[in-house]
Amino acid sequence: MAESRKSKKAFETFINGVWKDHPVFSMLLGICSALALSNKVENAIAMGAGVTFVLLATAILISGLRKIIPNRIRMIVFMITIASFVIIVDRFLKAYFPDIAASIGAYVGLIITNCIIMGRAEAFYVQNNTGLSIIDALANGFAYTYTLVSIAAIREILGFGTLLGMNVIPPWWPFEKAPWVVMTMAPGAFFLLSLFIWISRSISKMESE
């Protein structure tokens, strides 16, 4: 019975992170990076992987130390922890993916202030065990990543005619000569993100009825 409850709790935690309490669609967190870095798929993958790594590492450390972290300085501890792992991500990208690092470099540092990570640390990691915290981190990281990649795929195809740098537009299609430049700009990102939020909330409403 206890194992069944644990399995149910783990499943609910994962579903909440991936769908019911989606960090972008439901909580409207991480909007800035979702708009700024969703113009190309490679940038979206890099940012999603970086945020997922920081979420996972923060979940392990904070949940493991939750019983000894003084409540009055917990926010400072969260910030220092997140900042340390963000530095690792930044150095890794600069060492192994310099082109991507140059493209999104200014936004990697902003992972420190990403509301998703700080919010999960405060609302979940400091209150739950390491196992559940890892599941929550993976769920939220996956949700954030697939959102960025989905938006980026549409924007890159329509705005640049490419996907991961490869031409995907047939030569006979007029779009090749007149790409949707708006999709490479902020208005295109706002439009797609709003559309995604509307669709996801409409589905959630139908599920609850």
N, C-alpha and C positions, 0 to 999 in steps of 0.2 A: 504493500500500500504506500509506504514511504517513497519507494522508488518510482511508483506511478505518479505520485504528486510532483516529484522532482522533474520527471520527464515532461509532465504537463506544463510545469512552470518554465522549463527551458524552452519548450515549443512556443508558449505564449510570448516569452521574451523575444524570441527571434521574429515571430510574426508581427509583433508590435513595432519592432525596429524597422523591418522591411516594408511594412504596409500601414498598419493602423495608426502608428505614431511616427510616420515617415518624417525624417528631420526637415526636409524641404517642403513637401506638399502639405503636411499636417501642421508642423511646428513653425514653418517659414523661417528656418534657421539656415545659415550658410548661403544666403541669397547672393551676396556680393560675388563670391567666387563662382557660383553657379552661372552668373551673368557674364563675368569677366573672362572666365577660362573655358567656356563652352563653345568657342569658335572653331576649334580643331580637336579631333578625337584624341590625338597623341597628348595634347595638353590636358584634356579631361581625364585620361587614364593616369597620367603622372600625378595630377592633383588628387584624384580619387585614391590612388595607392598610398600617397603620402598621408592623407587624412586618416585612412584606415589603419596604417601603421601606428600613427600617433594615438588614435583611439585605443587600439589594442594594447600598446605598451602602457598607456596611462591607466587603462582598466586593470591590468595586472598589478601595477605598482600601487595605485590608490586603494584598490580593494584588499590587497595584501597587507597594507599598512593602516587600514581604516580604523582599527581599534587603538592605535597609538598616536594618530594625528590629532593634535589639540584642536578643538572646535573653533577657537578664536582666531587661529592662523590658517585654517584649512584652505581659504582662497589663495593665499600666498603660496602654499604648498602645491596647489593645483597648477598655478601659473608657472612656477619653477619647473615642475615636472613636465608640463606640456612644452615649455620653451626648450628644455633639454632635448627632447625627442624631435622637435622641429629642426633644431640645429643639425641633428644626425641626418634628417631627410634632405636638408639643404646641401650639406657637404656631399652626400651620396649622389645627388643629381648633378652637382658641379663636377664630380670626379668621373662619373660614368655616362652621363647624358648632358653634356655641356650645352648643346643646342636647345634642348627643352628647358634647361636651367636658365638660359638667357631669355627665353620666351616668357617663362612664368616666374622668374626669380623674385620679382617684387611681391608676388602673392604668396610665395611659400612662407615667408616670414609672418604673414597675416594668419597662418594656421593657428598661431598662438592665441589670437583673439577670436577664432572661429567659435561661434556660440554652440555649435553641436558638441564639441569636445568638452568645453567648460560646463555645459548644461548636463551632459551625461555624467561627468565626474561628480557634480553636486547632487543630481537627482537619483543616480543609480549606483555608481561605483563605490561611493563612500558608505552606502547603505546595504550592499549585497556582497555575497562571497565571490571569490575569484572566478569560479566556473560560470556563474550567471553573468558576471561582468564581461567575460570574454565573449560569450554568446551575444550580449547586447552590443558590444563594440563591433563585432563582425557584422551583425545585422545592420547597424547604422552606417557602417563604412560601406557595405554593399549597396545599401539604399542610396547613399550619397553618390557613389560611383556610377551606378547604372543610370541615375538621373542625369549627371553631367555628360556621360557618354552618349545617351539617347539624344539629348539636345544638341550636342556637338556633332553627331553624325548627320542630323538634318541640316544644321547650319553649314557644315563644311561642304556637303554635297550641293546644296542650293547656292551657297555663297562663293565657293571656289571651284566646284565641279570635281572635287577630289574626295577620297576617303583614305585616311592614313597616308596622304601624299600621292596616292595613285589615282590617275584619271579614271573616273567611273561614268563619264558622260559620253554617249556615242556621238561620233562626229556629225551625224545627220540631224541631231537635235539642236534646234535654234538656241537653246539655253546656253550652249557652249560659247556663243558669241555675245550673249547678254546675260551674265550671271546676276543673281539677285544680291546686289551689293548690300542691301539693307540687312541681309542675314549675317554679314560679317561685322555689323555694328550693334550697338546697344539696343536700339529699337527691336531688332530681330530677336535678340535674346529675351527681351521683356515679353514680346508677343508669344514666343514658344513656351516660355516658363509659365506664363498665365494660362495658356491652353492646357499644358500638362496638369497644372493645379486644378483647373476647372474639371477636366476629365476624371482625375483621381478622386476628387471630392464628390462628383456625381456618382461614381461607382460606389464609394463608401456609403453614400446616402441610400442607394438602392439596396445595398447589403444589410443596412440597419432596419429597413422597412419590412 
